[in-house]
Structure formats: structure tokens, C-alpha cells
Amino acid sequence: MGRIMLKTKRLSIVPTLRCTLNCKLCSNHMPDFKNPYELSYEQITKDIDKLFELFDYIEWLQFVGGEIFMVKHMARVYDYCLKY
């Protein structure tokens, strides 16, 4: 029996819970986190590698959570994703 190919439409990575907007109706409850985390570049890229070890095809890899533009290394992360 051959290997089953795993495909998915969409997967999300949450690189940070930090956000400065403090929206009253935040659907992700970001203002409620007292010590929001931020993943390092190494941890995010390790997670991306693990996802592509599990899945043969991911149509849409999205970055969500807090304000991802607060993460200084996101441009490097996007560049890293191009290898997949």
C-alpha cells in the first residue's frame, strides 16, 4: 500500500499574541493577554518545516494572532516560506 498524500487548504501559525490596538471587540481577545508571547525566527521556521514534513501540500499558510507586523523578523519568515 502506498503512502497517503496529505493536503490541506489552510493552516495558521500564530507568531505573536502582542498587539497594541486594544480593540474592544477583538475576536482573538488580544487585550486580555497579560504577557503575550512572541516566537523567535528559529521557532517559527522550525514549525514551518514540521508542517511540511506532515503535509505534502498546503494551499494557504497564514500568519495570525496578535499584530504580526510587530514581529521584527516576519519579512525573513516570509522569505523562508518561499522554499516551499
PyMOL commands that set and color helices and strands:
alter all, ss='L'
color gray80, all
select helices_A, chain A and resi 30-32+41-54+68-70+74-81
alter helices_A, ss='H'
color red, helices_A
select strands_A, chain A and resi 7-16+57-65
alter strands_A, ss='S'
color yellow, strands_A
deselect
rebuild
show_as cartoon
